[in-house]
Amino acid sequence: MTAQLIFNDTCSSGDDVNRRALQLAGGLAQMDVAEGDVVAVMLRNDPAYIEIMQGARIAGCYCCQVNWHFKADEVGYILNDSGTHVLFIDEDLLASVAAAIPSTVMVLPVRVHGQADAARGPADYRNWLAAQAPYAGPQRAPRGNMAYTSGTTGRPKGVRRLPVPAGQQASQLQRVLAVVSQTLGIAPGVRALISAPLYHSAAGLFAQQAMLHGECLVLGARFDAEQTLALIERHSVQVAYLVPVMYVRMLRLAPEVRARYDLSSLTFVASTGAPCAPEIKRAMIDWLGPVIYETYASSETGLLTVADSETALRKPGCAGRPVCDATIRIYDADGKPCAPGEVGIVYARQPAYADFTYNNNDAARRAIERDGLISVGDMGYLDDEGDLYICDRASDMVISGGVNIYPSEIEHALIELPGVADCVVFGIPDDEYGESLAAHVTSEPGVQLDAAAIAAALRERIAGYKVPRRIEIVDSLPRDDNGKIARRKIRDRYWQNRQSRI
């Protein structure tokens, strides 16, 4: 079963979506793209995105979702590291990254949905797709998405899940459905809505599972607070995927605007990717009722916990209890198990997901395992009832508006700028995004640095959302006894008197 897909009030039946996905898989086979190979997609939200994810699944290929904000260097690194064979990319983005695309990658540009076929060249995605015969080869094991996840040093790492043996695929699919039902609200026959960018791991998973199991997926081109309410009413949406920054913008709508729409069809609003401030969650529950759910997850571990509305009101800040067969343990710095309430490093495993390695970096994968469990560096504790609380990150990753950003990449770009002697990037409180980026920069002797000029130079090198909103030129940076910059000391003053600290 494939769900009906609605985009900009244009409706495609499940049969149409499935036919195009089969044609895409057939086209990949004609290009000698083999099972286990990688296709990359660098698109804004569009029906083509859904077709490509579904087609890659049929073809047994990994689908590498590339953030369309990325600059040439960032895109080139991912395409090289992942070994991408085919890149599907919005046509207007191609010129800015073309020089970084490896010569081995076949590029298929995608024009804006709804344009006349006559306006497209023969290499355009939709013309290419129309000419392909449906895939008719042997069944291949779905590989899923290859997410590039943030780290504490160097470049991001690609999460490559191992294929599920043919004899276990049906049972594994049911285990995954049980997990996504509890955490994302996806169940057979649901009517779902998503307008978050599909390049996010959780958003892509939500869309893919809704297409596999739901009755209807309403795909928004981009998030708009009032339009979201209108879409929920118009299409009787039962399940929606929203992140905390979207909550903030919806809550800012005037009361008379909110009252204009009938949202009574909603039974489940899923959120993951960024912690939600307790006061924001409480306001959403007061508005929509007990339909708000928050999940703790990572690209490596998958979906681990869920906190329903009752838990959120009773235990503000709680990330919930392990889902299905998930295991969560807390270890101290010496590897000893922590008692309830004792903060340590969070280790977990969700058996519904196949094991993984980091692309071209299995040593890094082995380094984060203990007793068969995986840690991505988050710190937290379990209470007496077994509920998880996330307190901090052992890594310095910043989550801004649901997007994972790691400071080291920005620091590497900063330190290359003329006149910059040293720098540190960190997260500071942001009422809308949860966190935003700040940077402290020192100058070389005799150099006068300008914060606006630094920001402009960074925008030429990295995606705009990675450019710190606040850049301060300082005389010196404090250091720990080991000589490393004391990032915690710098950012602590920004988080004083805050109810929630990241």
N, C-alpha and C positions, 0 to 999 in steps of 0.2 A: 504494500500500500504506500502510495506517495500522496502527501497532502496537497490541497489546492494552494496556489501561491498568489497573493494579492500584492501588487506594487503600484502605487500612484493610481489606484482604482482600476488598474488593468488586471484581469483575472486569468491565470493559466491553470488548467485542470491538472490534477495529479498525473494523468496519463501523458499530457503534453510535456510536463517537466521530466518525467521518467524517459520519454522518447528522446528528448534532447540530451539527457545525461547518457543514455546508451549511445547516441551518435557521437558524443564527445569521447567516450571510452573507445569507440571504434576508430575515431580519428587519431587518438593517441597511439593505438596499435599500429595504424598505417604509418605513423612517424617513427616506428620502432621504439616507442616508449614501453619499457618492459615492466613486469610486476616488480614492485619494490623501488621503482624510480620515483623521482620527485618532480612535481609540477608546482609552480609558484603562481600566486594570484595577487595582483596589486591593483585592486579596484575599490572604488567607493561602493556603498550598498547598491545592488542592482540584481535583477533576476539572473544575470549571467553568473554572479558569484555562487548562487545556489546550484545552478547547473554544473558548474565546475567542481564544486565540492562533491556533489552526487556522482558526477562522471568519474572523478578520480577514485572514489570509493569503489565503483564497479570495476575500474581498470586495475585495482590493487596498487594504486600509487599513493605516495604521501602528498598531501596538499599543504604547501608552505604558504601561510598567509602573511604577506608583507604589508606593513603599515604604509599607506599611500602618502603619508607626510614625510617619509624618509628621503634623505638626499642621496646623491649618486654613490658616495663612499659607503653609506650604510646598506644600500641595496646591493651594491657589488659584492660586499662581504658576504651577505646572506646567500646570494645566488652561487657564489663560489664555494662557500662552506657546505651548503646543502647538496651541491652537485645537481642543481636544477636542470632539467632537460627542456621544459617549455615554460614560458612566462606569459601569462594573460595579464594585460595591463591597460588601464584607461588611456586612450589615445593621447589625451592632452598632457599626460604625465611622462610620456615616452621621451620627449626631447631632453628633458632635464636629467635623465638617468641613463640615456642611451650609451654614453661613452664608458660606463661602468659595467654594462651587461657583457658577460663573457661571450666570445664568438661561438661557443658551442651551444648556446641557448637559442632555441627557436622562439621568436617573439610573435604573439598574436594580439594586436591592438583591439580594444573594445570601444566602439562608439557609444554615445549616449543612447540609452534605451528609448525606442520609439522613433528614431530617425528612419527615413525611408531607405530601403535597401539600395536604391539607385545611387545614393550619395556615398556609398561605401566602396572601397577598393576590394579586390579579390582576396587580399590577405586579412581583411577584417574578420574578427571572431565570428560574427553571426553569418556572414557569407560562407566562411570556411565550414562552420558547423552544419549549415544546410546541405552541404555537398557530401557529408560523411555518411557512410552506411553504419547502422547500429552494430554495436559490439556483439559478436556471436560466438566468441571463443569460450574456453573452459572458465568455470567460476574461479575468481581470484579472491584471496583473503584481503579484506579491507585493511588498509594501513592507518587511516585516520589522518589527523593534521600533524604537521611538524612545526610546533611552536618554538620560537626563539625566545628564550627566557633570560631575564636579567640576572646578572651575577655581581660579585663584589670586585672582581678584577677583570681586566681585559674585555674582550668582546662577548656578546651574548652567545649562549649555547643552544643548539638545536636539539629538541627532545624527540628522539626516534624510537617509537614503540615497536616492540617485536610483533610479528604477525601471529595471529591466533590459528592453531592447527585446524584444518577443515572439520574434523570431528567434534571440535569444541565450540565452533562459531555460534551455533544456535543457542547453546546454554549461556555463552558469554554475552550474547546480545540481550538475553533476558535479565542477566545480572546488571548490565549497564542500565537497562530500562528501569529496573527497581531503584537504582541509585538516582537517576535523573527524575524519576517520579517524585521522590521525597525531597530533592534539593532544588529542582527547577520547575516542578509542577507538570512536566511533560508526561502525559499518559495517553493511551489510545483514544482517538476521537476528539482531542482538545482543540480549541481555537486559540491560537497563540499570536503574540505581537512582539516584534523586536525592531528597534530603530538604532540601537547601539552599533558602532562600527563592527562589521563582521571579521575584521582582522584581529580583534580580541579573541583569545582562546575560548573564553566562556561564551561569548556571543556566537561564535561560530558553532560551538557544540550545541547551544540552545537551538539555533536555526536548523542544524542538521537533524537533531533528534525530533524536532517538531515536524520536519518534512517526512521523516521515516514513520512516525507514529500518529501524528495529529490529523485532524480533519482539514485545518486551514492554518496557513502562516501568513500573517500580515507583516510585510517588510517595509519599514520606513526608510526613505532615502537618507534622512538625518533626523536627529531628535529635535522636536519642537514641543514645548510643554502643552500648549492648548491643543495642538494637532493630535497629540497622544490621547488626550481625553476624547476628542472627536472620533478617532479611529476605534477606541474601545467601545464607544456607544454604537457606531455605525456597523461594526462587524461582530458585535456581541462577544468580544474577546473575553476569554476566561483566564488565560495565563499570560502575563507580561514579564519581560526581562527589563529591569531598570537598575541603574547604579545610583549611589548616593547623590552625586552631583545632579542627576535628573530629578531626584526627590526635592532637592533644594529649589530648583527652578520651577517645579510644579507647585510647591508650597508658596512661591512668590506670586502666583496668579491671584488676582483679586477674588474675594469670596463670591461675588456675583458671577464671575467667569467659571469658577469651579462648580457652582450650583447649576450651571446651564446644561451639564452633561449627566446622563444616566450611566453610572459605572457599576450598576448592580450585578452585571454579568461576571465581574472579576471574582475569582476564587483563590488566586495564587499570584503574588508578585514576587519574583525571584531576584535576588541580588547577590553578587559575589564579585571578587576582584579588588575590593577596597572596603575597609571597615566603615560602618555607618555610625555616626555620632548618635548616642542614645536619645538625645532630645529631638533629632530629626526623625528617627524611627518612630518615636512616640507620637509625633505630630502626624505622620503618615497613617499610623494605626487609628488615631482619633478620627481621621478623615475617611479612610477606606474600610475600616474595620479590621478584624484579625486575619488579614490575608497577606501580611508582609513576612517574608522568610529571608534569612541571611545564611549564606554558606561559606565555610572556610575551605579553600582549595588552592592548588597550584598546578602548573603545567605538568610537573613531575609526578605528583601524587594523585591528581584528579580530585574529585569532589569527596570531601571527608566528613563534614559535619553539617547540621542544619539547626538553626534556632528559629522556632516559630514565634508568632506574635505574643503568645502567652509567656514564653520564656523570656522574650525581650523586655516585657513589662516587669516581670518578676526579678530578672537578673540583668540589669542594664550592662551592656558591654560584653555579654556572653556570646561566644561563637557557636554554641550548641553542642549537641551530643553526636558521637560517631554514627554514621549512616550505614545501614546494612551490616556487612562484615568488616568494616573499617576498624583498624587498630591504631590507637594513639597512645604514645608513651612520652613522658618527660624525663630527660636525663640532665644531670648536672655537668659541669665542665670536665669532671673526671670520668664521665660515663656511668655514673651510678644513678639508679632510678630515684626520682624525686617523690616526696610525699605529697598528698593532696594539699593544694594551696602554695606549694613551693615552686618558685619560678625556675625554669630551666629551658633547655633547647627542645623544641617539639620534633618528635620523630613519628612517622605514620606510614601506613600502607592501606590502600584500597584494593582488595583482590579482584574487584570487578574489572579493573584495567590490567592489560598486559604489561609486563615489565618493559623497561626502556633502557636506552643508553643515550649519552650525549653524542651527537654527531661528531665523529673524528676526535672524540675526547672521552674514551671510556674510563680513563684514570680519574677524571673529575666525577664521573658517575659513581665509581667505587668509593670515592672519598666521602660521600655523603650518606653512606649506608652504615647502619649499626643494628645488629641482631635482626637482619632482614627488613628493617624499616628505613625510611628515607627522611632526611631533613633538608629543608631549603633555607635554614638559618633563622627561622622565626623562633621567638622565645615566648613562653606562656606557662600556664599551669592548668591542671585539672582540679575541679572542686570535689567536694565529698560525694556529689551526685554523678560525677563523671563528665560534667560539662566543661568544655574547653574555653579558656580565656587567652587571647593573644595580647601580650603586654608590650612587646618590642620586637625589633629585628636584630638578630646577631649581625646580619649584613647591614649595610647602610642604604639599602634600596628605598626609594621614595615612591609612594603610590599617590598619584595626583589625578583625580577624576576617574579612578579605575584603571589608569595606565601605569604600568611598572616602569620606573626610570632608575637607572643606576648611576650614581655620581661620577664613578671613575671615568666613564667615557667622556663626560662633559669636562672633567678636569684635564683629561688628555688633550681635548681640543683647546681648552683655555691656555694651558701651559705652552702651546705652540704659538700663541699670539705674540707679536713683537712687544717687548717691554714688560711682559708678565714674568715675575720671578717665582711666585708660588701661589697656590690657590686651594680652596676647599669648597665643595658643593654639598648642600644638605637640605633637608626638608624642614619647612616651617609651617605653622598652623595656617589653614585657609578655610574660611567658613563655608565656601562654596565647593571647593575641590578636595577638602580634607587636608591635603598638604599642597604646598607649592614650593618651587625651588628657589633657593637663595645661594649666593656665592660670596665669599670673601676672597679678595685678590690683593697680593702685594706686588709692588713694582720694582723693577731693576733700578739701581742707583741713577739718579738724574733724569728718570723718565716720569712724565706726568700722564697717568692713565685716565681715561674717561669711561664711565660706566656705560653710557649710551653707545659709544663707539665699540666697546667690547661686545655688547649685545648684538649690534649690527654685524660684527665680524663672525660671531658664533652662528648667526642665522644662515650664513653662507656655507657653513660646514656641517651643521646638524639640523635635525627637524626642529621646527619652531617651538613645539611644546617642551623641548628639552632645554631651551634657553632660559636661564634663571630670571624670574620676574624681578628679583631684587639682587643687585650687584653692588657691593660695598668695597671701596678701595681702602685697605687698612695698612697700618704700619708693620704689623707682624702677626703671625699665627701661633697660638699656643701649641705646645707639643707635650706628649707624654714622656715618661722616663725612657722609653725605648726609642725616642726620637721621632715617632710618628705624630702627625698632626692630631691634636685632641679634638676631633670632630664633635664628640659628645659635649665637651665643655663649651664649644662655640654655640651649639644649637640649644643647649639647655635653657639659656635665658629667654629664648623665644617660646618655650613650652611651659614656663612657669605659670602657675595658677590656671592651667588647662585641665578640664575634667578627663580628657582622653589624650594619651600621649602615644606617638608612634615611634 
